């Protein structure tokens, strides 16, 4: 296919997407010629039409690179700017989204998600590089992902970024002001980035898809204002209000404290999507009664972390119950279980990771109890992955992992291959951090070259199960579950 045919097909995609009108085709062609470093045009014979936007992107980027329009230091920004040519303006996307919403909410999100993938806002190729498998446990199958989707930057690009002036506009990577931003310095490429505007509880919010999605239709819902995250009654109201708009999605929030919180605590936001996480499939282990809330069905979830599941068709009563549980958890301590709500300096250590979903007219709130206290024995966090697990997972346990989907660091792809070689007594460069773990596997397992890969995968899955158990405030044992019931009784007290 000639470069002229590629340009013509790209222009036709822009028309089909609603980025331009048919009358604008010549105009866009000329803009592309300049963008690609070309000065002439030959009408293509039109024997075929390529409709895969990413294949067209590859060919156009090859042409631009040959014409020295960009190099490794600017490639990320140039690519996003190229795809912006076939991306409708925010006003157009919002208009189409809400028109489709009138028929079915699913039609609206399907339109926006398909477009996000086509224009490479959701980076499907990079996401496909992730390694994924499941690990069966008594709580259900955990999902394990070794995250390889974010490409490593070239050293030249890193050096070039250091030389650029860092800007405080936008204030963070979640701000609405990222929409259409060329990027550079400390800001990623966002030329083809688009946001749906919506209102939740009389506040303006944005809805977008995550570029490096960890699960199906992984989306971010963020406040129009750059303000800190806060888990409170208003947060629960927002989660339930989102389900009114998008009943086919789940939505949750990271906790709002360091250690147990997510990576961005400075901007109020939630994560939503269309994925049946392992925790959402988990059953209730111990039904409980919330004496002040008879319309709410409640129970302790069969899960390695400490979760109260609340279900009700009465949204108002569900909100009241969840708000009281948060308030009481924030001041609840149990010294025998190392649970301390407020330390001697008056610092609050308790919060909740909430997850909301809906089935028909019934709402469900899973309230995961979190504690970010530290101790001399556990300086990284008493209810954080303990030291012996850090060779696999040391980072914070955020919303996604709370729900049973592990996001493990990319270093493990190479490191685990060396562990496999070690287990097979082959020459290897296994890192010392894995030695104790690997020796234990070697001593207790029958290892063959055919089965070593799966053996190591399942051993990693077992580590993630321990990670979640470490993060649970009421352990899955007799003292821990007895302590959980004591907390339930505290909820039911009139205080």
CORSULHU-V613499 format. One record per residue. N is the residue number from 0. NEAR is the number of other ideal C-beta (glycine too) atoms within 10 Angstrom. Layout:
N,NEAR ; N,NEAR
//
This chain:
0,15 ; 1,12 ; 2,17 ; 3,18 ; 4,20 ; 5,22 ; 6,23 ; 7,21 ; 8,22 ; 9,22 ; 10,23 ; 11,18 ; 12,20 ; 13,22 ; 14,16 ; 15,13 ; 16,19 ; 17,16 ; 18,20 ; 19,19 ; 20,11 ; 21,10 ; 22,8 ; 23,14 ; 24,15 ; 25,10 ; 26,12 ; 27,21 ; 28,16 ; 29,12 ; 30,14 ; 31,21 ; 32,16 ; 33,10 ; 34,20 ; 35,21 ; 36,14 ; 37,17 ; 38,8 ; 39,6 ; 40,13 ; 41,9 ; 42,8 ; 43,17 ; 44,9 ; 45,10 ; 46,8 ; 47,10 ; 48,12 ; 49,16 ; 50,12 ; 51,11 ; 52,21 ; 53,14 ; 54,13 ; 55,22 ; 56,18 ; 57,14 ; 58,18 ; 59,22 ; 60,17 ; 61,13 ; 62,18 ; 63,20 ; 64,16 ; 65,11 ; 66,13 ; 67,8 ; 68,17 ; 69,19 ; 70,13 ; 71,13 ; 72,19 ; 73,17 ; 74,16 ; 75,18 ; 76,19 ; 77,20 ; 78,20 ; 79,24 ; 80,19 ; 81,24 ; 82,23 ; 83,20 ; 84,21 ; 85,26 ; 86,26 ; 87,18 ; 88,14 ; 89,16 ; 90,9 ; 91,14 ; 92,22 ; 93,18 ; 94,13 ; 95,17 ; 96,20 ; 97,13 ; 98,12 ; 99,17 ; 100,19 ; 101,9 ; 102,9 ; 103,11 ; 104,15 ; 105,15 ; 106,14 ; 107,21 ; 108,24 ; 109,15 ; 110,16 ; 111,25 ; 112,20 ; 113,11 ; 114,23 ; 115,25 ; 116,17 ; 117,20 ; 118,26 ; 119,21 ; 120,23 ; 121,22 ; 122,19 ; 123,13 ; 124,11 ; 125,16 ; 126,20 ; 127,9 ; 128,15 ; 129,19 ; 130,15 ; 131,13 ; 132,17 ; 133,15 ; 134,21 ; 135,11 ; 136,17 ; 137,8 ; 138,22 ; 139,19 ; 140,14 ; 141,25 ; 142,23 ; 143,23 ; 144,19 ; 145,21 ; 146,19 ; 147,18 ; 148,18 ; 149,14 ; 150,12 ; 151,9 ; 152,14 ; 153,14 ; 154,9 ; 155,11 ; 156,16 ; 157,11 ; 158,11 ; 159,17 ; 160,15 ; 161,10 ; 162,8 ; 163,12 ; 164,7 ; 165,10 ; 166,12 ; 167,7 ; 168,9 ; 169,17 ; 170,13 ; 171,15 ; 172,16 ; 173,20 ; 174,19 ; 175,18 ; 176,14 ; 177,21 ; 178,16 ; 179,17 ; 180,19 ; 181,14 ; 182,17 ; 183,18 ; 184,13 ; 185,13 ; 186,20 ; 187,15 ; 188,22 ; 189,22 ; 190,21 ; 191,21 ; 192,23 ; 193,24 ; 194,21 ; 195,20 ; 196,16 ; 197,19 ; 198,11 ; 199,20 ; 200,11 ; 201,6 ; 202,14 ; 203,12 ; 204,24 ; 205,20 ; 206,24 ; 207,21 ; 208,23 ; 209,19 ; 210,22 ; 211,15 ; 212,22 ; 213,21 ; 214,20 ; 215,10 ; 216,20 ; 217,20 ; 218,24 ; 219,20 ; 220,25 ; 221,22 ; 222,21 ; 223,15 ; 224,12 ; 225,16 ; 226,10 ; 227,11 ; 228,21 ; 229,12 ; 230,21 ; 231,15 ; 232,14 ; 233,14 ; 234,20 ; 235,24 ; 236,16 ; 237,22 ; 238,25 ; 239,22 ; 240,19 ; 241,23 ; 242,20 ; 243,11 ; 244,17 ; 245,23 ; 246,15 ; 247,14 ; 248,22 ; 249,24 ; 250,24 ; 251,25 ; 252,27 ; 253,26 ; 254,27 ; 255,21 ; 256,18 ; 257,10 ; 258,19 ; 259,28 ; 260,22 ; 261,18 ; 262,9 ; 263,16 ; 264,16 ; 265,13 ; 266,19 ; 267,24 ; 268,19 ; 269,25 ; 270,23 ; 271,23 ; 272,23 ; 273,17 ; 274,18 ; 275,12 ; 276,23 ; 277,19 ; 278,26 ; 279,18 ; 280,12 ; 281,19 ; 282,11 ; 283,17 ; 284,16 ; 285,13 ; 286,10 ; 287,19 ; 288,13 ; 289,21 ; 290,11 ; 291,14 ; 292,21 ; 293,11 ; 294,14 ; 295,21 ; 296,19 ; 297,23 ; 298,18 ; 299,20 ; 300,21 ; 301,17 ; 302,26 ; 303,25 ; 304,27 ; 305,26 ; 306,26 ; 307,25 ; 308,24 ; 309,24 ; 310,18 ; 311,23 ; 312,13 ; 313,16 ; 314,18 ; 315,10 ; 316,17 ; 317,25 ; 318,20 ; 319,18 ; 320,24 ; 321,27 ; 322,16 ; 323,16 ; 324,26 ; 325,20 ; 326,13 ; 327,17 ; 328,23 ; 329,16 ; 330,12 ; 331,19 ; 332,15 ; 333,18 ; 334,7 ; 335,10 ; 336,19 ; 337,15 ; 338,22 ; 339,18 ; 340,17 ; 341,14 ; 342,11 ; 343,6 ; 344,5 ; 345,6 ; 346,12 ; 347,13 ; 348,21 ; 349,24 ; 350,25 ; 351,26 ; 352,27 ; 353,26 ; 354,25 ; 355,26 ; 356,21 ; 357,19 ; 358,9 ; 359,7 ; 360,10 ; 361,14 ; 362,23 ; 363,18 ; 364,27 ; 365,27 ; 366,24 ; 367,26 ; 368,25 ; 369,27 ; 370,27 ; 371,20 ; 372,22 ; 373,15 ; 374,11 ; 375,5 ; 376,9 ; 377,16 ; 378,10 ; 379,14 ; 380,20 ; 381,22 ; 382,27 ; 383,24 ; 384,25 ; 385,17 ; 386,12 ; 387,12 ; 388,17 ; 389,15 ; 390,19 ; 391,25 ; 392,22 ; 393,13 ; 394,14 ; 395,20 ; 396,29 ; 397,19 ; 398,21 ; 399,22 ; 400,26 ; 401,25 ; 402,29 ; 403,27 ; 404,20 ; 405,26 ; 406,18 ; 407,22 ; 408,14 ; 409,16 ; 410,10 ; 411,21 ; 412,15 ; 413,10 ; 414,18 ; 415,22 ; 416,15 ; 417,17 ; 418,25 ; 419,19 ; 420,15 ; 421,21 ; 422,22 ; 423,13 ; 424,9 ; 425,11 ; 426,7 ; 427,15 ; 428,10 ; 429,17 ; 430,14 ; 431,7 ; 432,12 ; 433,19 ; 434,13 ; 435,11 ; 436,19 ; 437,22 ; 438,12 ; 439,11 ; 440,20 ; 441,14 ; 442,7 ; 443,8 ; 444,15 ; 445,6 ; 446,16 ; 447,10 ; 448,10 ; 449,7 ; 450,12 ; 451,19 ; 452,13 ; 453,10 ; 454,17 ; 455,23 ; 456,19 ; 457,18 ; 458,19 ; 459,22 ; 460,21 ; 461,16 ; 462,21 ; 463,25 ; 464,19 ; 465,17 ; 466,25 ; 467,25 ; 468,20 ; 469,21 ; 470,26 ; 471,20 ; 472,25 ; 473,23 ; 474,17 ; 475,18 ; 476,10 ; 477,8 ; 478,12 ; 479,16 ; 480,16 ; 481,12 ; 482,19 ; 483,25 ; 484,13 ; 485,14 ; 486,22 ; 487,18 ; 488,11 ; 489,15 ; 490,21 ; 491,16 ; 492,9 ; 493,5 ; 494,7
//
